[in-house]
C-alpha cells in the first residue's frame, strides 16, 4: 500500500490515461463509479452471518463518493463489517492494480476481491491505512493481494487472477469496537502502477 497524494490524482489517472490509450485497450478504467451507481448495487455482509451484531452501510454522496460506515462490535464472537458490489468477469484482465482516494478515520481497512459470485469462500485481500479526516491516495497492486478464507491463508491457493474478479468490496475487522467511516473516491484500475510499481 502506497500513499501518493490527494484524491485528485485518482481522477487525473482516470481522465488522462483513459483518454490517451497506447493501444486498443485503455490504460485505465473507472471500476467503481459512485456518481453513476445506486446504493442498492452494494450489499452488506456483516458478522451477523455468524451471530455478531456489527452494522454497516454504503451510501453515495452528491460529490460522487461512496461512504462505507457503521459500527464494529466484538459481541457474540463478531468483529467484522463489509460491503460488496459485483464486477463483470474479465473487466480487470491485463490490469496491474487499483488506485483510489480515501478519507478515513485513522483505522486500517481492506479491499477484498472475489473470483466467483458466491456468498462465502476464497477472497483476496489488501490492507490500507487511513489518515483521520484527510484525503490520501492508495495504490494496491494486484500482486499484493493475498488469499484468505475465513481469516486464514489457505494452502495451495492460486495467486489472484485479475481477469477472474467477480466481486469488489471493503471490509473492516481491526478488532476495535466503535463507529467507523470511510469515504472513497472512484476506484480506478490501471495497467501501469504509479512510479513503475
Phi and psi in degrees as a GROMACS rama.xvg file:
@    title "Ramachandran Plot"
@    xaxis  label "Phi"
@    yaxis  label "Psi"
@TYPE xy
-133.86  127.313  UNK-2
-88.7321  126.86  UNK-3
-132.915  18.2104  UNK-4
143.641  -149.338  UNK-5
-100.233  175.282  UNK-6
-64.6384  -20.4511  UNK-7
-62.9981  -29.902  UNK-8
-62.1575  -37.1752  UNK-9
-61.478  -45.0577  UNK-10
-66.3454  -35.9495  UNK-11
-64.8278  -40.5165  UNK-12
-58.5903  -44.7738  UNK-13
-64.0018  -39.9936  UNK-14
-79.761  -48.9734  UNK-15
-73.4992  -50.0219  UNK-16
-70.234  -41.5042  UNK-17
-67.3607  -26.5188  UNK-18
-85.9185  -14.0551  UNK-19
-130.936  66.505  UNK-20
-65.7137  142.497  UNK-21
-75.7646  -33.2559  UNK-22
-127.694  -158.882  UNK-23
-68.7969  -23.1883  UNK-24
-92.5518  139.562  UNK-25
-68.0703  149.17  UNK-26
-76.7541  -18.8568  UNK-27
-152.354  154.18  UNK-28
-138.177  151.366  UNK-29
-84.2061  109.051  UNK-30
-77.2369  -45.3084  UNK-31
-122.44  111.996  UNK-32
-112.54  99.825  UNK-33
-68.4168  -19.5277  UNK-34
-77.6099  -17.2997  UNK-35
-110.447  -12.0566  UNK-36
-90.9764  -175.692  UNK-37
-129.625  156.54  UNK-38
-62.1004  -26.1386  UNK-39
-72.6375  -11.8799  UNK-40
-77.1408  -9.00159  UNK-41
-104.518  143.08  UNK-42
-128.447  148.177  UNK-43
-92.2804  134.317  UNK-44
-131.903  97.9911  UNK-45
-107.275  -179.815  UNK-46
-69.8772  0.518743  UNK-47
-59.3758  -23.2776  UNK-48
-65.6435  -15.3867  UNK-49
-127.595  22.1266  UNK-50
99.0969  -4.42929  UNK-51
-75.4208  175.323  UNK-52
-128.345  19.0299  UNK-53
-66.2678  156.259  UNK-54
-134.202  152.402  UNK-55
-160.275  159.77  UNK-56
-144.178  162.042  UNK-57
-124.15  119.221  UNK-58
-121.641  154.692  UNK-59
-104.717  144.347  UNK-60
-105.716  164.904  UNK-61
-69.4971  -14.9808  UNK-62
-86.2606  3.13463  UNK-63
80.1495  24.8963  UNK-64
-113.513  166.07  UNK-65
-113.754  147.753  UNK-66
-123.366  113.475  UNK-67
-94.89  113.735  UNK-68
-145.849  161.329  UNK-69
164.845  -150.595  UNK-70
-137.516  126.142  UNK-71
-93.8985  129.574  UNK-72
-126.427  145.448  UNK-73
-101.649  5.09585  UNK-74
-64.5001  150.402  UNK-75
55.8831  35.7812  UNK-76
63.426  25.6309  UNK-77
-85.3254  -163.479  UNK-78
145.259  17.3875  UNK-79
-145.572  152.716  UNK-80
-137.273  141.024  UNK-81
-155.185  160.638  UNK-82
-134.89  152.814  UNK-83
-138.954  155.954  UNK-84
-139.479  151.509  UNK-85
-80.0432  148.581  UNK-86
-126.115  133.563  UNK-87
-67.0038  130.469  UNK-88
-54.5485  137.008  UNK-89
91.0148  -12.0556  UNK-90
-57.9419  -39.0604  UNK-91
-98.3758  9.80253  UNK-92
-60.0117  129.571  UNK-93
86.1424  -3.57041  UNK-94
-91.8701  155.057  UNK-95
-98.2669  -23.3638  UNK-96
174.957  -171.82  UNK-97
-119.611  146.229  UNK-98
-126.786  129.483  UNK-99
-148.016  147.75  UNK-100
-95.4676  137.66  UNK-101
-134.538  144.927  UNK-102
-126.887  112.418  UNK-103
-118.863  -152.31  UNK-104
-130.176  20.5817  UNK-105
86.1056  3.76378  UNK-106
-97.8659  166.503  UNK-107
-100.069  125.687  UNK-108
-114.102  171.625  UNK-109
-127.273  142.84  UNK-110
-95.9603  132.321  UNK-111
-121.352  131.988  UNK-112
-118.142  141.486  UNK-113
-127.715  144.62  UNK-114
-101.182  14.5474  UNK-115
-145.849  175.321  UNK-116
-97.1226  10.7963  UNK-117
-70.9684  156.687  UNK-118
-70.5812  -41.0267  UNK-119
-122.353  168.644  UNK-120
124.214  -164.867  UNK-121
-64.5384  134.691  UNK-122
-131.667  162.97  UNK-123
-120.643  129.675  UNK-124
-123.265  149.201  UNK-125
-138.787  129.855  UNK-126
-94.819  153.75  UNK-127
-148.646  146.408  UNK-128
-91.6485  157.316  UNK-129
-125.642  153.325  UNK-130
-99.1355  139.374  UNK-131
-64.2794  121.583  UNK-132
58.5061  26.099  UNK-133
-132.454  137.849  UNK-134
-77.1727  133.085  UNK-135
-135.088  157.201  UNK-136
-105.155  132.323  UNK-137
-114.801  133.009  UNK-138
-111.644  124.77  UNK-139
-122.998  97.3014  UNK-140
-65.1539  140.091  UNK-141
-60.8947  -29.2702  UNK-142
-65.6518  -18.1627  UNK-143
-90.0773  -6.5924  UNK-144
-76.1108  129.813  UNK-145
-109.427  144.825  UNK-146
-71.9459  146.564  UNK-147
-148.245  145.257  UNK-148
-139.17  104.944  UNK-149
53.3624  41.3651  UNK-150
91.6804  -1.48775  UNK-151
-120.337  153.134  UNK-152
-87.3565  112.142  UNK-153
-73.9856  149.424  UNK-154
-72.4054  146.039  UNK-155
60.308  21.2406  UNK-156
-73.4745  135.526  UNK-157
-71.2374  157.621  UNK-158
-65.7993  161.465  UNK-159
-62.2415  130.63  UNK-160
-103.225  103.18  UNK-161
-55.1081  -35.5804  UNK-162
-66.5628  -16.4049  UNK-163
-95.0578  -2.58723  UNK-164
-63.0267  130.5  UNK-165
-121.435  -14.1596  UNK-166
-139.972  144.759  UNK-167
-125.477  138.086  UNK-168
-155.977  167.272  UNK-169
-114.804  144.112  UNK-170
-140.331  142.327  UNK-171
-121.613  126.766  UNK-172
-153.382  47.5461  UNK-173
-89.3489  9.86021  UNK-174
64.4443  22.1802  UNK-175
-113.072  112.822  UNK-176
-68.6207  149.46  UNK-177
128.954  176.203  UNK-178
-69.0143  152.762  UNK-179
-142.247  158.674  UNK-180
-156.394  126.083  UNK-181
-129.949  117.169  UNK-182
-99.3082  136.854  UNK-183
-130.725  135.014  UNK-184
-82.4547  174.448  UNK-185
-50.6104  140.302  UNK-186
-94.445  122.505  UNK-187
-110.59  132.069  UNK-188
-94.8036  134.712  UNK-189
-126.165  146.658  UNK-190
-81.734  -27.2959  UNK-191
-127.932  126.146  UNK-192
-75.7961  146.849  UNK-193
-55.8394  136.485  UNK-194
75.7379  13.6163  UNK-195
74.3561  16.0405  UNK-196
